[in-house]
Amino acid sequence: MEIARQLCLIDWYFVSSITRYEFTYYGPSVKRHQHTPNILAVTKRFYYVAKWVSTEIILLRSAKERAKMITHFLEIAHHLHKFHNYAGLSGIILGLHFSPTSRLQKSFSLLSKKTQRLYSSLTSLTEIDFRRFNVEYRKLPKNTPRVPHVTPFLAFRMKTQDSLHTFMTKERRRAREGEQNREGDRERDGEEESEGEWEERGGRERAG
């Protein structure tokens, strides 16, 4: 439990440093080192925890020792969930899902049924789904201390920006095509008027 508490303090330090300005200007075309340094630090911290978990498990030689270490990290993740530290929780679960770790089928098969159920429930919770995290947040009492996991929000924002960019691109293309069609109509109308004037002039000359 003490490890989980210390992780909460560290994760809160990183997450609380993020400003509204960074969330506003975060995007694929933004110079992240310049405009969103704290979001970048939180992201690095997230992957650092995941790599730490994966490395600690892989360094052990026997499947029994690895199963014991996996159980240890799942207990930490369980306490992080109780403390509402979604950042640290997601980092640990991601580390267990890294390819070098997840392929240790023999080690995972040695986990108790209770631990396997815990692993399954925490995995379903930490899937990158913005709506799922929103439901979890709404269940918490007001003013409950928590450390949010910002990655789902950033993924949702990036997806929204991509959709908006696609929509605006289509609208600009449609506007250009409409303008080109209108110019073509004006040119055709001008040609028809010129032909009409030429025929009218020719008729007057023949009459004269």
C-alpha positions in Angstrom: 0.0 0.0 0.0 2.9 2.4 0.7 4.2 2.0 -2.8 0.8 2.9 -4.2 0.6 5.9 -1.9 4.0 7.1 -3.1 3.0 6.6 -6.7 -0.1 8.7 -6.1 2.1 11.6 -4.8 4.4 11.4 -7.8 1.6 11.1 -10.4 -0.3 14.0 -8.8 2.8 16.2 -9.0 3.0 15.6 -12.8 -0.8 15.8 -13.5 -1.4 18.9 -11.4 1.3 20.8 -13.3 -0.8 20.8 -16.5 -2.4 24.1 -17.3 -5.7 24.8 -19.3 -3.6 26.5 -21.9 -1.9 23.2 -22.7 -5.2 21.3 -23.1 -6.5 24.1 -25.4 -3.5 24.1 -27.7 -2.7 20.4 -27.7 -2.8 18.9 -31.1 -0.8 17.1 -33.9 0.6 20.2 -35.3 1.6 21.8 -32.0 5.3 22.1 -31.0 4.8 20.0 -27.8 8.1 20.8 -26.2 7.3 24.5 -26.4 3.5 24.7 -25.8 2.6 21.5 -23.9 5.7 20.5 -21.8 3.7 19.3 -18.8 1.4 17.1 -20.9 4.6 15.7 -22.5 6.0 15.0 -19.1 2.9 13.2 -18.0 3.0 11.0 -21.1 6.6 10.1 -20.5 5.8 9.3 -16.9 3.0 7.0 -18.0 5.3 5.0 -20.3 8.1 5.0 -17.7 5.8 3.2 -15.2 4.7 0.7 -17.9 8.3 -0.1 -18.9 9.3 -0.4 -15.2 6.6 -3.0 -14.6 7.5 -5.0 -17.7 11.2 -4.9 -17.0 10.8 -6.0 -13.4 8.8 -9.1 -14.5 11.1 -10.0 -17.4 14.3 -9.9 -15.4 13.1 -12.8 -13.2 14.1 -16.3 -14.5 11.4 -18.7 -13.4 7.7 -18.6 -14.2 6.8 -18.9 -10.5 8.8 -15.8 -9.6 7.3 -13.9 -12.5 3.8 -14.9 -11.4 4.6 -13.7 -7.9 5.8 -10.3 -9.3 2.7 -10.0 -11.6 0.5 -10.6 -8.5 2.5 -7.9 -6.6 2.0 -5.3 -9.3 -1.7 -6.2 -9.6 -2.1 -5.6 -5.8 -0.4 -2.2 -6.3 -2.8 -1.5 -9.2 -5.8 -2.5 -7.0 -4.7 0.0 -4.3 -4.2 2.7 -6.9 -7.8 2.1 -8.0 -8.9 2.5 -4.4 -7.0 5.7 -4.3 -8.6 6.8 -7.6 -5.1 7.1 -9.2 -6.1 6.3 -12.8 -2.8 7.5 -14.2 -0.7 5.0 -12.2 -3.2 2.3 -12.6 -3.2 2.6 -16.4 0.6 2.6 -16.4 0.8 -0.7 -14.5 -1.8 -2.4 -16.7 -0.1 -1.2 -19.8 3.2 -2.7 -18.6 1.4 -6.1 -18.2 0.1 -5.8 -21.7 3.5 -5.0 -23.3 4.4 -7.7 -25.8 7.4 -9.1 -23.8 5.2 -9.4 -20.7 1.9 -10.5 -22.2 3.4 -13.5 -24.0 4.5 -15.1 -20.7 1.5 -17.4 -20.8 2.9 -19.9 -18.3 3.5 -17.2 -15.7 0.0 -15.8 -16.1 -1.5 -19.3 -15.9 0.0 -19.7 -12.4 -2.0 -16.7 -11.1 -4.8 -17.5 -8.7 -8.4 -17.3 -10.0 -8.9 -14.2 -7.7 -5.9 -12.5 -9.2 -7.0 -13.4 -12.7 -10.4 -11.9 -12.1 -8.7 -8.7 -10.7 -6.5 -8.5 -13.8 -9.5 -8.9 -16.1 -11.6 -6.2 -14.3 -8.7 -3.7 -14.2 -7.9 -4.3 -17.8 -11.5 -3.6 -18.8 -11.5 -0.4 -16.8 -8.3 1.0 -18.2 -9.1 0.5 -21.9 -8.6 3.8 -23.8 -12.2 4.8 -23.8 -13.1 8.3 -22.9 -16.7 7.5 -22.1 -15.8 4.6 -19.8 -13.6 6.9 -17.7 -16.3 9.5 -17.6 -18.7 6.9 -16.1 -16.1 6.0 -13.5 -15.6 9.7 -12.6 -19.3 10.4 -12.2 -19.6 7.6 -9.6 -17.1 9.3 -7.3 -18.4 11.5 -4.6 -17.9 15.2 -5.0 -14.4 16.6 -3.9 -13.0 13.1 -3.9 -9.2 13.2 -4.4 -8.2 11.6 -7.7 -5.4 11.5 -10.2 -6.9 11.4 -13.7 -5.5 9.6 -16.6 -5.2 12.2 -19.3 -4.4 9.9 -22.2 -8.1 9.0 -23.0 -9.0 12.7 -23.0 -6.1 13.5 -25.3 -7.0 10.6 -27.6 -10.6 11.9 -27.7 -9.4 15.4 -28.4 -7.1 14.3 -31.2 -9.9 12.2 -32.7 -12.2 15.2 -32.5 -9.6 17.5 -34.1 -9.0 15.0 -36.9 -12.8 14.7 -37.6 -13.1 18.5 -37.6 -10.1 18.8 -39.9 -11.6 16.3 -42.3 -15.0 18.1 -42.2 -13.3 21.5 -42.8 -11.3 20.0 -45.7 -14.4 18.6 -47.3 -16.2 21.9 -46.9 -13.3 23.9 -48.4 -13.2 21.5 -51.3 -16.9 21.7 -51.8 -16.7 25.5 -51.7 -13.9 25.6 -54.3 -15.9 23.2 -56.6 -19.0 25.4 -56.2 -17.0 28.5 -57.1 -15.5 26.8 -60.1 -18.9 25.7 -61.3 -20.3 29.3 -60.9 -17.3 30.7 -62.8 -18.0 28.1 -65.6 -21.7 29.1 -65.7 -20.7 32.7 -66.0 -18.3 32.0 -68.8 -20.9 29.9 -70.7 -23.5 32.7 -70.2 -21.0 35.2 -71.6 -20.3 33.0 -74.6 -24.1 32.6 -75.2 -24.5 36.4 -75.0 -21.7 37.0 -77.4 -23.1 34.5 -79.9 -26.5 36.2 -79.6 -25.1 39.6 -80.2 -23.1 38.3 -83.2 -26.3 36.8 -84.7 -28.3 40.0 -84.1 -25.5 42.1 -85.7 -25.4 39.7 -88.7 -29.2 40.0 -89.0 -29.1 43.8 -89.1 -26.3 43.8 -91.7 -28.3 41.4 -94.0 -31.4 43.6 -93.5 -29.4 46.7 -94.4 
